[in-house]
């Protein structure tokens, strides 16, 4: 009969027989004991007929479990109950399994999801700096707390709704841009790790306003503008020597702002060859398992600028192998000038501080683009474009840039084509 009380059902000959038949399906005694315990624990909580088990009762039981059990344990208990209910559905004609989907009974949705936190931990580990890790961790947790959905449930409409929510809260366009970029990078990471997941973000439909500084992300300076920029630091001051060295390394070798900030004395080779200085650049941008370790060789004016700054370091601080090469400055009221902040001599400049050095001298040099900014990354693009124009082999530019794929480097070859020098001029089929 279907109308026995739940506990009575398990105590009836039929109930005992069905439970035993179900448990006999398990291969190990341990699995049988766990399943029996889970089933009996559920039945002890409710005093209703077998036919009255429904989603309301099951959600109530989920809340009971969630008080003192982990999401993983709760999911396991509902999985065991579902298995038993499927078996009863096969044996009792009028009984229907009330757990059609385990997803309906999760206690770890959204930001609390164990799978989400696992992916988040892996993604954060791929980011270069502690500040970037903190920023992305905050932005992504904020998104999933707002969304309150599991990963597999995310759609492009959710991302659109999040953008609209941020606009309603009057966030700046630059803030909305960075938050959506963070979500997209994370979902792209998950797509790479889990073939069953597809990143639903479609930027063509988001209509985001690109921040001013990012609109200059791929801008290239002219050679005259680059020369004018490099002349701006006042090399009669110590901080001017530092800034000039930073600008030369950015503009000649195309390093990223964070790569310049992370150069430490241990990365500088002790011996020079033909008056040239090798510096190793480690932990470059890219997938954490394949980040390249490359070297730049300073010579010419770049080395002169570097040596001028190095003399300041040797005079002002006691150098250690782990000390950053480029040090922060602070205004000293007693001396009436900027001095090296020795209390933070072992802490590297932030990428933003390096970027601010560029903005300072770009403004001073009056290098302007309508509606766009020349950034530290613009110097990177300019550096490789100048090298491509000088016919430096593409694979050499690739190594200097730290690009995993030469296809990325090819943009600089395309950028230098002009009417006086392009591939069509050299094909024997075109003469």
C-alpha positions as CSV (number, residue, x, y, z in Angstrom):
1,X,0.0,0.0,0.0
2,X,1.1,3.6,-0.7
3,X,-0.4,5.1,2.4
4,X,1.9,3.6,5.1
5,X,3.7,6.2,7.2
6,X,7.3,6.6,6.0
7,X,8.8,4.9,9.0
8,X,6.1,2.3,8.9
9,X,6.9,1.6,5.2
10,X,10.5,0.7,6.1
11,X,9.3,-1.5,8.9
12,X,6.8,-3.4,6.8
13,X,7.8,-6.7,5.2
14,X,7.5,-5.0,1.8
15,X,9.5,-2.0,2.9
16,X,12.3,-4.1,4.4
17,X,12.3,-6.4,1.4
18,X,12.7,-3.4,-1.1
19,X,15.4,-1.7,1.0
20,X,17.3,-5.0,1.2
21,X,17.0,-5.6,-2.5
22,X,18.2,-2.0,-3.2
23,X,21.2,-2.3,-0.9
24,X,22.1,-5.7,-2.3
25,X,22.9,-3.9,-5.6
26,X,26.0,-2.4,-3.9
27,X,29.3,-4.2,-4.3
28,X,30.9,-3.2,-1.1
29,X,29.7,-3.5,2.5
30,X,30.9,0.1,3.2
31,X,28.7,1.5,0.4
32,X,25.7,-0.5,1.6
33,X,26.1,0.9,5.2
34,X,26.4,4.5,4.0
35,X,23.3,4.2,1.7
36,X,21.3,2.5,4.5
37,X,22.3,5.2,7.0
38,X,21.4,8.1,4.5
39,X,18.0,6.5,3.6
40,X,17.0,5.8,7.2
41,X,18.1,9.3,8.3
42,X,15.8,10.9,5.8
43,X,12.9,8.7,6.7
44,X,13.2,9.5,10.4
45,X,12.7,13.2,9.8
46,X,9.3,13.1,8.2
47,X,5.9,11.6,9.2
48,X,4.0,11.4,5.9
49,X,3.0,8.8,3.3
50,X,5.3,7.6,0.6
51,X,3.1,9.3,-2.0
52,X,3.4,12.6,-0.2
53,X,7.2,13.0,-0.6
54,X,7.6,16.1,-2.8
55,X,10.0,18.9,-3.6
56,X,8.8,21.0,-0.6
57,X,9.7,18.2,1.8
58,X,13.0,17.6,0.1
59,X,13.9,21.3,0.1
60,X,13.1,21.4,3.8
61,X,15.4,18.4,4.3
62,X,18.1,20.2,2.3
63,X,17.9,23.1,4.7
64,X,18.2,20.8,7.7
65,X,21.3,19.1,6.2
66,X,22.9,22.5,5.2
67,X,23.0,23.6,8.9
68,X,25.7,21.2,9.9
69,X,26.9,19.4,6.7
70,X,29.1,20.6,3.8
71,X,27.7,21.1,0.3
72,X,29.6,18.0,-0.8
73,X,28.0,15.8,1.9
74,X,24.5,17.2,1.2
75,X,25.0,16.4,-2.5
76,X,26.1,12.9,-1.7
77,X,23.0,12.3,0.6
78,X,20.6,13.5,-2.1
79,X,22.4,11.3,-4.7
80,X,21.8,8.3,-2.5
81,X,18.1,9.2,-1.9
82,X,17.6,9.7,-5.6
83,X,19.0,6.2,-6.3
84,X,16.6,4.7,-3.8
85,X,13.6,6.6,-5.2
86,X,14.5,5.5,-8.8
87,X,14.5,1.9,-7.5
88,X,11.1,2.4,-5.8
89,X,9.7,3.9,-9.0
90,X,10.6,0.7,-10.8
91,X,9.0,-1.5,-8.1
92,X,5.9,0.5,-7.1
93,X,3.7,1.5,-10.0
94,X,2.1,4.6,-8.6
95,X,5.3,6.0,-7.0
96,X,7.2,8.7,-8.9
97,X,10.7,9.8,-8.2
98,X,10.5,13.3,-6.7
99,X,14.2,14.1,-7.4
100,X,14.3,14.6,-11.1
101,X,17.5,16.7,-11.0
102,X,20.2,16.9,-8.3
103,X,20.8,20.5,-9.3
104,X,17.5,21.5,-7.7
105,X,18.9,20.5,-4.3
106,X,22.3,22.0,-4.3
107,X,23.4,24.1,-1.2
108,X,26.5,25.5,-2.9
109,X,25.1,27.8,-5.7
110,X,26.9,30.8,-7.0
111,X,29.9,32.1,-5.2
112,X,29.6,29.2,-2.6
113,X,30.0,26.5,-5.2
114,X,32.9,24.2,-4.6
115,X,33.5,23.7,-8.3
116,X,33.5,27.5,-8.8
117,X,36.0,28.0,-5.9
118,X,38.2,25.3,-7.3
119,X,38.3,27.0,-10.7
120,X,38.8,30.4,-9.1
121,X,41.7,29.2,-7.1
122,X,43.4,27.8,-10.2
123,X,42.7,30.9,-12.3
124,X,44.0,33.3,-9.6
125,X,47.3,31.3,-9.5
126,X,47.8,32.2,-13.2
127,X,47.9,35.9,-12.5
128,X,51.2,37.6,-12.1
129,X,51.0,40.0,-9.2
130,X,49.4,40.0,-5.8
131,X,47.4,43.2,-6.5
132,X,46.0,41.6,-9.7
133,X,45.1,38.5,-7.8
134,X,43.2,40.5,-5.1
135,X,41.4,42.6,-7.7
136,X,40.2,39.6,-9.8
137,X,39.3,37.6,-6.7
138,X,37.1,40.5,-5.5
139,X,35.5,41.2,-8.9
140,X,34.7,37.6,-9.6
141,X,33.2,36.8,-6.2
142,X,31.1,40.0,-6.5
143,X,29.8,38.8,-9.9
144,X,28.8,35.4,-8.7
145,X,27.3,36.7,-5.4
146,X,25.1,39.0,-7.6
147,X,24.3,36.2,-10.1
148,X,23.6,33.3,-7.6
149,X,23.8,30.7,-10.4
150,X,26.0,27.7,-11.1
151,X,28.7,27.9,-13.8
152,X,26.8,25.7,-16.3
153,X,23.7,28.0,-16.0
154,X,25.4,31.2,-17.0
155,X,24.2,32.8,-20.3
156,X,25.1,35.9,-22.3
157,X,21.9,37.5,-21.0
158,X,23.3,37.2,-17.5
159,X,26.4,39.1,-18.4
160,X,24.3,41.7,-20.2
161,X,22.1,42.0,-17.1
162,X,25.2,42.4,-14.9
163,X,26.5,45.3,-17.2
164,X,23.1,47.0,-16.9
165,X,23.1,46.5,-13.1
166,X,26.6,48.2,-12.8
167,X,25.4,51.1,-15.0
168,X,22.3,51.5,-12.8
169,X,24.7,51.7,-9.8
170,X,26.5,54.6,-11.7
171,X,29.8,52.8,-11.9
172,X,32.3,54.5,-14.2
173,X,32.7,53.1,-17.7
174,X,36.3,52.1,-16.9
175,X,35.1,50.1,-13.8
176,X,32.4,48.3,-15.8
177,X,35.0,47.5,-18.5
178,X,37.4,46.0,-15.9
179,X,34.7,44.0,-14.2
180,X,33.4,42.5,-17.4
181,X,36.9,41.8,-18.6
182,X,37.6,39.9,-15.4
183,X,34.5,37.8,-15.9
184,X,35.4,37.0,-19.5
185,X,39.0,36.1,-18.7
186,X,37.8,33.7,-15.9
187,X,35.1,32.1,-18.1
188,X,37.7,31.7,-20.9
189,X,40.0,29.9,-18.4
190,X,37.2,27.5,-17.4
191,X,36.4,26.8,-21.0
192,X,40.1,25.8,-21.5
193,X,40.0,23.6,-18.4
194,X,36.5,22.0,-19.0
195,X,35.5,21.0,-22.5
196,X,31.9,20.8,-21.5
197,X,31.8,24.5,-20.6
198,X,31.3,27.3,-23.2
199,X,32.1,30.9,-22.4
200,X,28.9,32.7,-23.3
201,X,30.3,36.2,-23.3
202,X,29.8,38.0,-26.7
203,X,31.5,41.4,-26.6
204,X,29.9,42.5,-29.9
205,X,26.6,42.7,-28.1
206,X,27.7,44.2,-24.8
207,X,28.4,47.7,-26.2
208,X,31.0,48.5,-23.6
209,X,32.7,51.9,-23.5
210,X,36.4,51.3,-23.7
211,X,38.3,53.3,-21.1
212,X,40.5,56.1,-22.5
213,X,43.8,54.5,-21.4
214,X,42.8,51.2,-23.1
215,X,41.8,52.9,-26.3
216,X,45.5,53.6,-26.7
217,X,46.4,50.0,-26.0
218,X,47.6,49.2,-29.5
219,X,48.7,52.7,-30.6
220,X,52.1,53.2,-32.1
221,X,54.2,56.4,-31.8
222,X,56.2,57.8,-34.6
223,X,60.0,57.6,-34.3
224,X,60.1,61.4,-33.8
225,X,57.5,61.2,-31.0
226,X,59.5,58.3,-29.3
227,X,62.7,60.4,-29.4
228,X,60.9,63.4,-28.0
229,X,59.5,61.2,-25.1
230,X,62.9,59.8,-24.2
231,X,64.4,63.4,-23.8
232,X,61.8,64.5,-21.2
233,X,63.2,63.2,-17.9
234,X,65.5,65.6,-16.1
235,X,68.7,63.6,-15.7
236,X,70.2,66.1,-13.4
237,X,67.9,64.5,-10.7
238,X,68.1,61.0,-9.4
239,X,64.5,60.3,-10.1
240,X,65.0,61.6,-13.6
241,X,67.7,59.0,-14.1
242,X,65.4,56.3,-12.9
243,X,62.5,57.4,-15.2
244,X,64.8,57.7,-18.2
245,X,66.0,54.1,-17.7
246,X,62.4,52.9,-17.4
247,X,61.4,54.7,-20.6
248,X,64.3,53.3,-22.6
249,X,63.6,49.7,-21.5
250,X,59.9,50.1,-22.4
251,X,60.5,51.8,-25.7
252,X,63.5,49.8,-27.0
253,X,62.8,46.3,-25.7
254,X,59.0,46.4,-25.5
255,X,58.7,45.0,-21.9
256,X,55.4,45.2,-20.2
257,X,55.0,47.5,-17.2
258,X,54.8,44.7,-14.7
259,X,57.9,43.0,-16.2
260,X,59.9,46.2,-15.7
261,X,58.6,46.5,-12.2
262,X,59.7,43.0,-11.3
263,X,63.3,43.2,-12.5
264,X,65.5,42.5,-9.5
265,X,69.3,42.6,-9.1
266,X,69.5,38.8,-9.2
267,X,68.2,38.9,-12.8
268,X,71.2,41.0,-13.9
269,X,74.1,38.9,-15.2
270,X,77.4,39.8,-13.4
271,X,79.6,39.7,-16.4
272,X,79.2,41.9,-19.5
273,X,80.2,41.0,-23.0
274,X,81.4,43.6,-25.5
275,X,80.0,46.4,-23.2
276,X,76.5,44.8,-23.2
277,X,74.4,43.8,-20.2
278,X,72.1,40.8,-20.2
279,X,69.0,40.9,-17.9
280,X,66.7,38.0,-17.5
281,X,62.9,38.6,-17.6
282,X,61.0,35.9,-15.7
283,X,57.4,34.9,-15.1
284,X,56.2,36.6,-18.3
285,X,52.6,36.9,-19.3
286,X,50.8,33.8,-20.6
287,X,49.5,30.4,-19.5
288,X,51.3,29.6,-16.2
289,X,52.6,26.2,-17.5
290,X,54.3,27.8,-20.5
291,X,55.4,31.2,-19.5
292,X,58.7,32.0,-21.2
293,X,61.9,33.1,-19.5
294,X,63.7,35.4,-21.8
295,X,66.6,37.8,-21.8
296,X,67.1,41.3,-23.0
297,X,70.6,42.6,-23.8
298,X,71.1,46.3,-23.0
299,X,73.4,48.3,-25.2
300,X,73.7,51.8,-26.7
301,X,71.7,54.6,-25.2
302,X,69.5,52.1,-23.2
303,X,72.5,50.8,-21.4
304,X,73.8,54.3,-20.8
305,X,70.5,55.2,-19.1
306,X,70.5,52.0,-17.1
307,X,74.1,52.6,-15.9
308,X,73.3,56.2,-14.9
309,X,70.5,54.9,-12.7
310,X,72.6,52.0,-11.4
311,X,75.2,54.6,-10.1
312,X,72.4,56.2,-8.1
313,X,71.4,52.9,-6.5
314,X,75.0,52.0,-5.5
315,X,75.3,55.4,-3.9
316,X,72.1,55.5,-2.0
317,X,71.3,51.9,-0.8
318,X,72.9,48.7,0.1
319,X,72.1,46.3,-2.8
320,X,70.8,42.8,-2.2
321,X,70.1,40.1,-4.8
322,X,66.4,40.2,-4.3
323,X,66.1,44.0,-4.3
324,X,64.1,45.5,-7.2
325,X,66.2,47.5,-9.7
326,X,63.7,50.4,-9.9
327,X,62.9,51.8,-6.5
328,X,60.1,54.1,-5.2
329,X,60.6,57.8,-4.3
330,X,59.1,59.9,-1.6
331,X,59.4,63.6,-0.8
332,X,61.7,64.4,2.1
333,X,60.7,67.7,3.7
334,X,64.0,68.2,5.5
335,X,66.0,67.8,2.3
336,X,63.4,69.5,0.3
337,X,63.5,67.0,-2.5
338,X,62.5,63.5,-3.6
339,X,64.6,60.7,-2.2
340,X,64.6,56.9,-2.5
341,X,62.0,55.4,-0.1
342,X,64.5,53.1,1.7
343,X,61.8,51.6,4.0
344,X,60.2,50.1,0.8
345,X,63.5,49.3,-1.0
346,X,62.6,45.6,-1.2
347,X,59.1,46.1,-2.6
348,X,58.9,46.6,-6.4
349,X,57.1,49.4,-8.0
350,X,53.5,48.5,-9.0
351,X,52.7,48.2,-12.7
352,X,50.5,51.3,-12.2
353,X,53.5,53.3,-10.9
354,X,55.4,52.3,-14.1
355,X,52.5,53.3,-16.2
356,X,52.2,56.7,-14.4
357,X,55.9,57.4,-15.3
358,X,54.9,57.0,-19.0
359,X,51.8,59.2,-18.7
360,X,53.8,61.9,-16.9
361,X,56.4,62.2,-19.7
362,X,53.9,61.7,-22.6
363,X,52.0,64.8,-21.2
364,X,55.3,66.6,-20.9
365,X,56.3,65.8,-24.5
366,X,52.8,66.8,-25.6
367,X,52.3,63.6,-27.5
368,X,48.5,63.5,-28.2
369,X,46.0,61.3,-29.9
370,X,42.4,62.5,-30.2
371,X,40.3,60.6,-27.7
372,X,43.1,58.2,-26.9
373,X,46.1,57.9,-24.5
374,X,49.6,56.8,-25.2
375,X,50.2,54.1,-22.5
376,X,53.1,51.9,-21.4
377,X,51.6,49.2,-23.7
378,X,51.8,51.7,-26.6
379,X,55.5,51.9,-26.0
380,X,55.6,48.1,-26.3
381,X,53.8,48.1,-29.6
382,X,56.0,51.0,-30.8
383,X,59.2,49.1,-29.9
384,X,58.3,46.0,-31.9
385,X,57.0,48.1,-34.8
386,X,60.3,49.9,-35.0
387,X,62.1,46.6,-35.0
388,X,59.9,45.2,-37.7
389,X,60.5,48.4,-39.8
390,X,64.3,47.8,-39.3
391,X,63.8,44.3,-40.8
392,X,64.6,42.4,-37.6
393,X,63.6,38.8,-38.2
394,X,60.1,38.0,-36.9
395,X,61.2,35.1,-34.8
396,X,63.7,37.4,-32.9
397,X,60.9,39.9,-32.2
398,X,58.8,36.9,-31.0
399,X,61.4,35.9,-28.5
400,X,61.9,39.4,-27.3
401,X,58.1,39.9,-26.9
402,X,57.7,36.7,-25.1
403,X,54.8,35.7,-27.4
404,X,53.9,32.0,-27.3
405,X,52.6,32.2,-30.8
406,X,54.3,33.9,-33.7
407,X,50.8,34.8,-35.0
408,X,50.7,37.4,-32.2
409,X,54.0,38.9,-33.4
410,X,52.8,39.0,-37.0
411,X,50.7,42.1,-36.2
412,X,53.8,44.1,-36.2
413,X,54.8,42.9,-39.7
414,X,51.4,43.8,-41.0
415,X,51.6,47.2,-39.3
416,X,54.8,48.3,-41.2
417,X,53.5,47.6,-44.7
418,X,53.4,50.8,-46.8
419,X,53.2,51.8,-50.5
420,X,57.0,51.9,-50.8
421,X,57.7,48.5,-49.3
422,X,55.2,45.7,-49.3
423,X,55.2,42.0,-50.3
424,X,53.5,42.6,-53.6
425,X,56.7,44.4,-54.8
426,X,58.8,41.3,-54.5
427,X,56.8,38.5,-55.9
428,X,58.2,37.2,-59.2
429,X,54.6,36.6,-60.3
430,X,53.8,40.3,-59.9
431,X,56.5,41.7,-62.2
